[in-house]
Amino acid sequence: MLGCSAIQIFTKSNRQWADRPLSEESARAFRSAMRECGIDAAIAHCTYLINPGAIDREIAERSIKALVDEIERCEMLGIPGLVAHPGSHLGAGERRGIATIAKSVRAVLRRTRGCRAMVLLENVAGQGTNLGHTWEQLAEMRDRIGVPERVGFCLDTCHAHAAGHDLRTPERYVEVMDAWDDVIGLEHIRAIHLNDSKQPLGSRRDRHEHIGRGELGLGAFHSLLNAPRFAGVPKVLETPKRDDGHEDRQNLRVLRRLIGAPAPPRRRPTWQTPEEIDSQWAARMRKGQ
């Protein structure tokens, strides 16, 4: 058992547009399993095919229909937030792309009136024509959607690092969070993805790594996990997976060691394993460092 209190799920296949309808029996079973397992919070992530920024009319409508379906599934399952990448403008340009994203999400929220589930726009690494790698872009999307009570954000640490937002030291972390607060408002962060990054700061490349083994090191995670303002925000891993869950257990141990602990050294060698990091943190805690 991993001892999780928060999870992220796909409500359907993450690699196809349509899936069979979700039955009420399945929804009841999910809600019951949540209670039995002691899971306090669940979020969902939408299929990767969806592009709210699509200019092509067919893709745009398929994206809207798919998002509507996933929000309705979240409603049945009792999941309060659906994480979605804002989308790509595919050559149309930033201004038109943001306008298209806002129009698409607004249509989705209009078609799901009565649902409580929010759309949680996720910050992205900024690869290619993907939008949502700056706080200003994300803020403009939310403002233009015009339904603020149903639009929040999911902060992804790997994506932030790749986009050039430096969270690695306490000082840099404060600067980044202050900038988010000024532009968007920290209260609108409703979920957090805790992922290290294989790629350096500002690389614009989305490559997730195990906690403490990438370019972020441990500083960013220590700051986030010990920030009172994020204490009640669901935090989930999107680190590389194996079927046996071994690496998830290691990553969770490393993260749990950071809670209430002294700030870690500025950098950790990227070749250290999670077991080595865990062992060293246990030694530091015994010494009261």
C-alpha positions in Angstrom: 0.0 0.0 0.0 1.2 3.5 -0.9 -0.7 5.3 1.9 -2.0 7.9 -0.5 -4.5 10.5 0.6 -4.8 12.1 -2.9 -5.0 10.5 -6.4 -5.3 11.5 -10.0 -7.2 9.2 -12.5 -8.3 9.1 -16.1 -12.1 8.7 -16.3 -11.7 7.0 -19.7 -8.9 6.0 -22.1 -6.3 8.8 -22.3 -5.5 7.9 -25.9 -8.9 7.9 -27.7 -11.8 10.3 -28.2 -14.7 8.2 -27.2 -15.4 5.5 -24.7 -18.4 3.6 -23.4 -20.6 5.5 -21.1 -19.8 5.5 -17.4 -22.4 3.4 -15.5 -24.0 4.6 -12.2 -22.9 1.2 -10.8 -19.2 1.9 -11.6 -19.5 5.4 -10.2 -20.9 4.1 -6.9 -18.1 1.5 -6.7 -15.5 4.3 -7.2 -17.0 6.5 -4.5 -17.2 3.5 -2.2 -13.6 2.5 -2.9 -12.4 6.1 -2.2 -14.0 6.0 1.3 -12.7 2.5 2.0 -9.1 3.4 1.0 -9.1 6.7 3.0 -8.6 8.9 -0.1 -9.4 12.5 0.8 -9.1 14.0 -2.6 -9.2 12.9 -6.3 -8.7 14.8 -9.5 -9.0 13.7 -13.0 -6.8 14.3 -16.1 -8.5 14.6 -19.5 -7.4 12.6 -22.6 -4.3 13.9 -24.3 -6.1 14.2 -27.7 -8.0 17.2 -26.6 -6.9 20.6 -27.9 -9.1 23.5 -26.9 -6.9 25.8 -29.0 -7.5 23.9 -32.3 -8.4 26.1 -35.2 -9.6 23.2 -37.3 -13.4 23.1 -36.8 -13.7 19.3 -36.5 -10.9 19.0 -34.0 -12.3 21.9 -32.0 -15.8 20.4 -31.8 -14.4 17.0 -30.9 -12.3 18.6 -28.1 -15.3 20.4 -26.7 -17.5 17.3 -26.8 -14.8 15.2 -25.1 -14.3 17.8 -22.4 -18.1 17.9 -21.8 -18.1 14.1 -21.5 -15.2 14.1 -19.0 -16.7 16.8 -16.8 -20.0 14.8 -16.7 -18.0 11.7 -15.7 -16.3 13.7 -13.0 -19.7 14.8 -11.7 -20.8 11.2 -11.5 -17.7 10.1 -9.7 -17.7 13.1 -7.3 -14.4 14.5 -8.6 -14.2 18.3 -8.2 -11.6 19.1 -10.8 -10.6 18.0 -14.3 -7.0 18.9 -15.3 -6.5 19.9 -18.9 -3.6 21.3 -20.9 -4.8 24.6 -22.3 -3.9 23.7 -25.9 -1.8 24.6 -28.9 -2.3 27.3 -31.5 -0.6 25.2 -34.2 0.7 28.3 -36.1 -2.3 30.6 -35.6 -0.4 32.7 -33.1 -0.6 33.4 -29.4 -3.4 35.9 -29.5 -5.7 33.9 -31.6 -4.8 30.7 -29.7 -5.7 32.2 -26.3 -9.0 33.5 -27.8 -9.8 30.1 -29.2 -9.0 28.3 -25.9 -11.3 30.7 -24.0 -14.1 30.2 -26.5 -13.8 26.4 -26.4 -13.7 26.2 -22.6 -16.5 28.7 -22.3 -18.6 26.4 -24.6 -17.8 23.4 -22.4 -18.8 25.2 -19.2 -22.0 26.4 -20.9 -22.9 22.8 -21.9 -22.2 21.5 -18.4 -24.2 24.0 -16.4 -25.3 22.4 -13.1 -22.1 20.4 -12.8 -19.8 21.3 -9.9 -16.5 20.0 -11.5 -14.0 22.7 -12.4 -11.7 22.8 -15.4 -8.1 23.1 -14.0 -5.8 24.5 -16.6 -2.3 23.1 -16.3 0.8 25.2 -16.9 2.9 23.7 -19.6 6.5 23.5 -20.6 6.1 25.7 -23.7 7.1 23.2 -26.3 6.2 24.1 -29.9 3.0 26.1 -30.1 1.7 25.0 -26.7 0.1 27.8 -24.7 0.0 28.2 -20.9 3.7 28.4 -20.0 3.5 32.0 -18.7 1.4 33.1 -15.9 0.1 36.0 -18.0 -1.2 33.5 -20.7 -3.0 31.5 -18.0 -4.5 34.6 -16.4 -5.8 35.9 -19.7 -7.4 32.5 -20.5 -9.3 32.5 -17.3 -10.4 36.1 -17.7 -11.6 35.6 -21.2 -13.5 32.4 -20.4 -15.6 34.5 -18.1 -16.8 31.8 -15.7 -14.3 32.2 -12.8 -16.1 30.0 -10.3 -15.5 27.0 -12.6 -11.9 27.6 -13.7 -8.8 26.9 -11.6 -5.3 25.8 -12.2 -3.0 22.8 -11.7 0.6 23.7 -11.1 3.1 21.3 -12.5 6.7 21.6 -11.1 8.5 20.0 -14.1 6.6 22.2 -16.6 7.3 25.3 -14.6 11.0 24.5 -14.5 11.1 23.8 -18.2 9.3 27.0 -18.9 11.9 29.0 -17.0 10.2 29.5 -13.6 13.0 28.8 -11.1 11.7 27.0 -8.0 15.0 25.5 -6.8 15.9 27.7 -3.9 13.7 29.3 -1.2 14.4 32.8 -2.6 13.6 31.9 -6.2 10.5 30.0 -5.1 9.2 33.1 -3.3 9.8 35.2 -6.4 7.9 32.7 -8.6 5.0 32.4 -6.2 4.8 36.1 -5.7 4.7 36.6 -9.5 1.8 34.0 -9.8 0.0 35.7 -6.9 0.3 39.1 -8.6 -0.9 37.9 -12.0 -3.4 35.1 -11.2 -3.8 34.7 -7.4 -2.5 31.7 -5.5 -5.9 30.8 -4.2 -6.7 29.5 -7.7 -4.2 26.7 -7.6 -6.5 23.7 -6.9 -4.0 20.9 -7.6 -0.3 20.3 -7.9 1.8 17.8 -9.9 5.0 17.0 -8.1 7.6 16.1 -10.8 11.3 16.5 -11.1 12.7 17.5 -14.6 15.2 15.7 -16.8 15.8 18.9 -18.7 17.5 22.2 -17.5 15.7 25.4 -16.5 14.1 27.1 -19.5 14.6 24.1 -21.8 10.9 24.2 -23.0 11.1 20.3 -22.9 8.6 18.3 -20.9 10.5 15.3 -19.5 9.5 14.1 -16.1 12.0 12.6 -13.6 12.0 11.0 -10.2 12.0 13.3 -7.2 15.5 14.5 -6.3 17.1 12.9 -9.4 16.5 15.7 -11.9 17.3 19.3 -12.4 14.9 20.6 -9.8 16.6 18.8 -6.9 14.8 18.8 -3.6 14.5 22.5 -2.8 11.3 23.1 -4.8 9.5 20.2 -3.3 10.5 21.2 0.3 9.1 24.7 -0.3 5.8 23.5 -1.8 5.2 20.8 0.8 5.9 23.1 3.8 3.8 26.0 2.5 0.7 26.5 4.7 -1.2 28.0 1.8 -1.0 24.7 -0.1 -1.6 22.4 2.8 -5.1 21.4 1.6 -4.3 21.3 -2.1 -4.2 17.8 -3.6 -0.6 16.9 -4.7 0.1 13.9 -7.0 3.1 12.3 -8.8 3.5 12.0 -12.5 6.9 10.5 -12.3 8.0 7.6 -14.5 6.1 4.4 -13.6 6.7 0.7 -13.3 3.9 -1.8 -12.9 4.9 -2.8 -9.4 4.6 0.6 -7.8 8.2 0.4 -6.4 9.3 3.8 -7.8 6.1 5.5 -6.5 6.9 4.2 -3.0 10.4 5.6 -3.2 9.3 9.0 -4.5 6.6 9.3 -1.8 9.2 8.4 0.9 11.5 11.1 -0.4 8.6 13.7 -0.4 7.3 12.7 3.0 10.8 13.2 4.5 10.7 16.8 3.4 7.6 17.7 5.4 8.6 19.6 8.6 12.3 18.9 7.8 15.1 21.5 7.6 15.6 23.0 4.1 17.8 20.7 2.0 21.2 21.6 0.5 21.0 23.7 -2.6 21.7 20.8 -5.0 21.8 17.1 -5.0 23.8 15.2 -7.6 21.5 13.9 -10.2 22.9 10.4 -10.1 21.7 9.7 -6.6 19.0 7.2 -6.2 15.8 7.8 -4.2 17.1 5.2 -1.7 20.3 7.2 -1.2 18.4 10.5 -0.8 16.1 8.8 1.7 19.0 7.4 3.7 20.8 10.7 3.8 17.7 12.6 5.0 17.1 10.0 7.7 20.7 10.6 8.9 20.2 14.4 8.9 16.9 14.1 10.9 18.7 12.0 13.5 21.4 14.6 13.9 18.7 17.4 14.1 20.2 19.2 11.0 
